[in-house]
Amino acid sequence: MKSELKVAIIGLDTSHSVAMPKLMNDPACPEDMKVSGMRAVTCLRFETPFQGKSGLDSRQAQLEGWGVKVTEDFDEAVADCDAIMLEINDPSYHLEYFRRVSGLGKPVFLDKPLASNVKEGREILKLAREHKVRVWSGSSLPFSPALLNAKASLGEDPIIIGTCYGAMGEAPAGDSLIWYGVHSFEMLQALMGCGAQRVHSLDNGVSIVTSVEYADGRRGLIESIRGLWAYGGRMQTKGRVVPFQVDSSRLYYDLLLRVREFFLGGDAPVSMEQTFEGLAMMEAARKSLTNGGAVACEAL
């Protein structure tokens, strides 16, 4: 086994493209935030509606200061790496670039959301099966210790109502609910697992509130709040209610630990089927906002 995995970063239009390599490469990174055993070696740069040339130039300078080679040549970016992180802010590019990396025989982490819509998400899963590529996709929020510890405190008691809240950013292009609502939707999935049947969403101007129905009578509630950059929620069993508040300062660290474990051969912490269901929930929520009623989640 290699002492240090070489990681290629695909995309530079997101802050994650800098935040993740910082935890791997930056010698000034605090020891309690350093993720050892991996090193970002290359980054593929290209413009999207989420980031233009000046922003890419600034991020490139940061990465180059940590020894990362930034290139506009895809083949050069992936030629000498052990694993790939797709870090593309604009989800409309995810299918295109997953198609390009899926046949390389290297494990892939596809940063959230899975895709910009269910049709493209379904194609990504199809490519993963065809090429037998090891891949997982998700947000950092489900790995918050506050959420995980609160859930663990309930023991075997089933959660009958899960409630999550989080930020609702404004996407420069595409659907903002899918682009940024993914954080809160995937937190709910961490509490409730799979099995969402229908969603009903309302936009009250301040937030988008989504009610989720499960086949076994459980219920979920998600509030995606404009202008509030905080995350949390509560979980309810028949006898207890346990709240949680996310510490956002360590989210990238908590996520990257799971990425490292996966790249080293461990199981994916979230199945692609669960990630797809989250995308289907978000697309159904958007349709509900348009149609004004409950909408069934599209099954895989």
Secondary structure, DSSP 8 states (H G I E B T S, - for coil): --SSEEEEEE--SSTHHHHHHHHHH-TTS-GGG--TTEEEEEEE---BTTB-HHHHHHHHHHHHHTT-EEES-HHHHHTT-SEEEE--S-GGGHHHHHHHHTTSS--EEEESSS-SSHHHHHHHHHHHHHHT--EEEE-SGGG-HHHHHHHHTTTT---SEEEEEEE----SSS-HHHHHHHHHHHHHHHHH-S-EEEEEEEE-SSEEEEEEEETTS-EEEEEEETT----EEEEE-SS-EEEEE--GGGHHHHHHHHHHHHHTT---SS-HHHHHHHHHHHHHHHHHHHHSS-EE----
